[in-house]
Amino acid sequence: MEKIAFIGSYDKADLIIYIAKILNLLGKKVLVIDSTTLQKTRYIVPKMKPAKCYITSFEGIDIAVGFESLEQIKQYCDLKEGANFDYDFALANIDSYKGYCNFGLKTEDKTFFITSFDMYCLRRGLQVFKKMPNRIKVQKILFSKDMLPEEDEYLNYLSKDLNIEWAEEVVFFPLEQGDQTALFINQRAERIQLRGLSRQYIEGLEYIVEVMGIAKQCEIKKAIKILERN
């Protein structure tokens, strides 16, 4: 099982679910882990359960909410000691260093840092890296109304003393009001669909999956076309 970390205090639940669905359409079995403080996934995924921690299925994706470690998930799944998960990918929504460690993430795992440029998201999101003992390569996913060079420069300034090696490529999502409205509408429809999302948002999803290196670009485009038709 390949683990991928999505780190930051910015709201990234919808983004991760969309990525998971694209992976699912590519024939991959995916587990989404929400280890964040707010656990927003508990409320936007329709199959809520009255339990502190649970795993629910949503359009072919398994979603784990409320667990504090990978071992807890194994116990929930009745996996014997030493047994491996049968998932191809685990996408971990992380907003703390404790969560990073408890879910068995390592510096060699693919890591994305997701943030907007308000000070809360920037400073709190970067706190996850403060205790990192080893240098870690991280890809930026930036949400901003207008991607100004000084914004990225300020992020680099705040992170200059951390064990982060930023990847050259940056994924940029413009903060379009239309995208936010579309996300809310799709949540109420209780379906994973791309209806109403901007072309830039969809291309951002495509690029993130492409960076994961699991499929050819033409295959990813085909999966996105299927999702667009739904």
N, C-alpha and C positions, 0 to 999 in steps of 0.2 A: 504494500500500500504506500503510495507516494503522498507525503504530507506537504501541503502548501499553506503558508501563513499569510494572512491578511491582517496587518497590524495597524492600529490607529484608533483614535477616539471618535473619528468621523463616522457617521451612520453609513455602514457598508453592507447591511443585511440584504437589501434588494439586489445590489450588485453581485454579491456572492451567489445568491440563489439563481440569478440569470446565468452566471458562468457555469454553475453546477448543471443547469438544464442543458446548456450547449454540450457539455461533456457527456451527459446522458444520451443526447441525440447522436453523439459520436460512438455510442456503444460502450461507454464506461460506466461502471457502478460507482456511485459517488455518495460520500457521507459529508454532510455539512455540520460542523461543530460550532455552536454559539457559546463561547465562554466569556462573553462580555458582561459587564456589570448590569446593564439594562436588559439584556436578553430580549431584544426587540423581536427576534424571530419567533418567540413564543406567541406574539400577538398578531403578526402579519401572515403566518402560516395558518390556514383554516382549521387544521386538525389539532386544536389545543387539547391538552389532557390535564385533569385536576391533580397533577403530581409535581413534586419538586423537580424531578428529572425524568426524562422519557425520550424515546426515539419514535418519531412518526414519519410516515411516508407521504410525499407530496409530489405528484406527477413524476414518479420514477426515481425520486431523490429521497434518501433517508436523512432526516434532520435530527440531531441530538441537541437537547436543550437542558441546561441545569446541571450538567456533570462538571466535576472539578478536576478530573484527570482521565487519561486514556484507560487506566486500569478500571475505573468505575464503569466506563462504557463496556469494557470486556466482561465485567461481572454481570451487567444488565443483559448482555447478549448470551450469557451462560457459556462463554468461551473458556476452555480449560487453560491452565497455566502453560504458557509457551505457544499457545495456538495463535494463528495469525487471522486478521480480519480478511474477509473476502472482497473488500472494496478495492477498486483501482486507485481512487483518490480520496483523501480527507482534506476538505477545505476548512481551515480553522480561523474563525473570527476572533481575533485576540485584541485585548486592550490593556493587558498587564504582563509584566515579566513572569509572574507566577503562572499565569495561564500558558505562556510560551513554554515554560519548563514542564509543567504538569501534563501537557499533551504531547510530550516527547519530541518537540520540534528541535532541530539542530541547525547549526550555521550553514550546513551544506544544502538544506532544504530550500526550495524556492520561496522567496519572501517578498511581499509587496507592502509598501507603506502607503496608506490611503489617508489623505488629509485635505481639508480646505485651508484657507489662510487666516481664519480667525485665531486669536492667540490661544484659546482653550484647546482647540484641536491640535495646533502645532505643538505646544508645550506638553500637554498631557500625552499626546500620541508618542512623542519622542522619549518619554519617560521609560517606555518599555525597553529601550536600548541601553539605558544607563548602567545596567548591571551585566550587560553582555561581556563575558570574559574574552571572547575571541572576535576577530573582525568578521563581519557578515555582509554579504553582497545583497543589496536591497534595490528593488525597482520602485520608482515613484509613480503613484497614481494620484494626480492632482485635480481637485475640483476648484474651479475659480471662474468668476464672471468673465474676466479678461486675463489671459495668462501673460502677466508682465514679467520681464526679466528680473526686476528687483524682488518679486515675490519668491522666485526660486532661489535667488541669491540669499535672501533672508533665511530660508529654510536651510541652506547650506551653512550659513553662519551659526544658526542655533545647534546644528548637529556636528560642528567641526571637531569637538572633543570626544565624540562618541565613536564606538567601534563599528562604523558604517562605511562601506564602500558603495557609493551610489552607482547604479548602472547608467550607462550613457543615455539609453532611451528613456523617455518620459512619456507616460500615458496621461493625456489631458482630457478632462471632461468639463466642458463649459457648463456653468450653473444656469441652465435654461429653465425658466419657469414652466415651460411646456413639458419638459422631461419630468419635473417634480409632480406636475398634475397627472401625467400619464402613469407614473408609478403608483399614485394614490388610487387612480381608477382601476388599474390592474390588480391592486391589492383587494379592492372591494369585489372585483369579479372572481376572486379566489382562483385565479389561473396565472400561470407563468406565460406571459405573452409580451410581444414587443410593440404592440399597437400604441401609436401616439408618441413613441420615443423618437428623438431626433436621429438623423443619419450619423451625426458625430458620436452620439452615445452608443449606437449599435456598432460602429466601427471601432470604438474603444473596447467593447466586449470582445470583438473579433481579434483585436491585437493582443489582448491579455491571454486569450486561449492559445494564440499562435506562439507567444513567448514561452508557454509551457512546453512546447516542442513535442506534442503528442499526436499531431495530425498535420497533414498538408493544408495549405491555405485554401485550396479548392474544396477540401472536405469540410473545413470549418464554415466556409461560405454556404455550402449546401445545407449544413445543419441550421444555420441562421435563417436561411430561406424557408425551411420547414417551420421554424418557430414563428417567423413573420406571417406565414399563412394561417397559423392556428388562430 
